[in-house]
C-alpha cells in the first residue's frame, strides 16, 4: 500500500500531469471549439505526454529530475495534433 501512496505523492507525477493539462488547455484556447473538444484534448495530451515520457526514458534523453520535459512535450504536441485533425474531420 505504501508503494501506491509513494507514487501518488511523487512530484514527478504531479509535474507531468500539470504540464500535460496545461498543454491541453492552451491548445484548446488556440484551436478548440467545444467543451467536448477540451476533454479529448486533455486525454490526448495526457496519453501523449506519457508516451513521450516513456520514450525519452528509454532513449536516455536529458530530464528535469525524472520528468522528460522535451520528449513529453513532443509526445503531447503530436497527440494533440492528431486529435485536432480527427475532430475537424468529423
C-alpha positions as CSV (number, residue, x, y, z in Angstrom):
1,X,0.0,0.0,0.0
2,X,2.8,2.4,0.7
3,X,4.2,1.9,-2.8
4,X,0.9,3.2,-4.3
5,X,0.9,6.1,-1.9
6,X,4.5,7.0,-2.8
7,X,3.6,7.0,-6.4
8,X,0.6,9.2,-5.9
9,X,2.5,11.9,-4.0
10,X,5.6,11.8,-6.2
11,X,6.4,15.3,-7.5
12,X,7.3,14.0,-11.0
13,X,3.8,12.6,-11.4
14,X,2.2,16.0,-10.5
15,X,4.6,18.0,-12.7
16,X,3.8,15.7,-15.6
17,X,0.1,15.9,-15.0
18,X,0.3,19.7,-14.7
19,X,2.3,20.1,-17.9
20,X,0.1,17.8,-19.9
21,X,-3.1,19.5,-18.8
22,X,-1.6,23.0,-19.3
23,X,-0.7,21.9,-22.9
24,X,-4.3,20.7,-23.4
25,X,-5.8,23.9,-22.1
26,X,-3.5,26.1,-24.2
27,X,-4.2,24.1,-27.3
28,X,-7.9,24.2,-26.7
29,X,-7.7,28.0,-26.2
30,X,-5.9,28.2,-29.6
31,X,-7.8,25.5,-31.6
32,X,-10.8,24.4,-29.6
33,X,-14.4,24.7,-30.4
34,X,-16.4,22.8,-27.9
35,X,-16.2,21.7,-24.3
36,X,-16.1,18.1,-25.5
37,X,-13.0,19.0,-27.5
38,X,-11.3,20.1,-24.3
39,X,-12.0,16.7,-22.9
40,X,-10.5,15.0,-25.9
41,X,-7.5,17.3,-25.9
42,X,-6.9,16.6,-22.2
43,X,-7.0,12.8,-22.8
44,X,-4.7,13.1,-25.8
45,X,-2.2,15.3,-24.1
46,X,-2.0,13.0,-21.0
47,X,-1.5,10.0,-23.2
48,X,1.0,11.7,-25.5
49,X,3.0,13.1,-22.6
50,X,3.1,9.6,-21.0
51,X,4.2,8.1,-24.3
52,X,6.9,10.8,-24.7
53,X,8.0,10.2,-21.1
54,X,8.4,6.5,-21.7
55,X,10.2,7.0,-25.0
56,X,12.5,9.7,-23.5
57,X,13.4,7.5,-20.5
58,X,14.1,4.5,-22.8
59,X,16.3,6.6,-25.1
60,X,18.0,8.3,-22.1
61,X,17.1,11.9,-23.1
62,X,18.0,14.6,-20.6
63,X,15.4,15.1,-17.9
64,X,14.4,17.5,-15.2
65,X,14.5,15.2,-12.3
66,X,12.6,12.2,-13.5
67,X,10.4,14.1,-16.0
68,X,11.3,14.0,-19.6
69,X,10.1,17.6,-20.4
70,X,11.2,17.7,-24.1
71,X,10.1,14.2,-25.0
72,X,6.8,14.5,-23.1
73,X,6.1,17.9,-24.8
74,X,6.8,16.4,-28.2
75,X,4.5,13.4,-27.4
76,X,1.7,15.7,-26.1
77,X,2.0,18.0,-29.2
78,X,1.9,15.1,-31.5
79,X,-1.2,13.6,-29.8
80,X,-3.0,17.0,-29.7
81,X,-2.3,17.5,-33.4
82,X,-3.7,14.1,-34.3
83,X,-6.8,14.5,-32.2
84,X,-7.4,18.0,-33.6
85,X,-7.2,16.6,-37.2
86,X,-9.6,13.8,-36.2
87,X,-12.1,16.2,-34.6
88,X,-12.0,18.6,-37.5
89,X,-12.8,15.7,-39.9
90,X,-15.9,14.7,-38.0
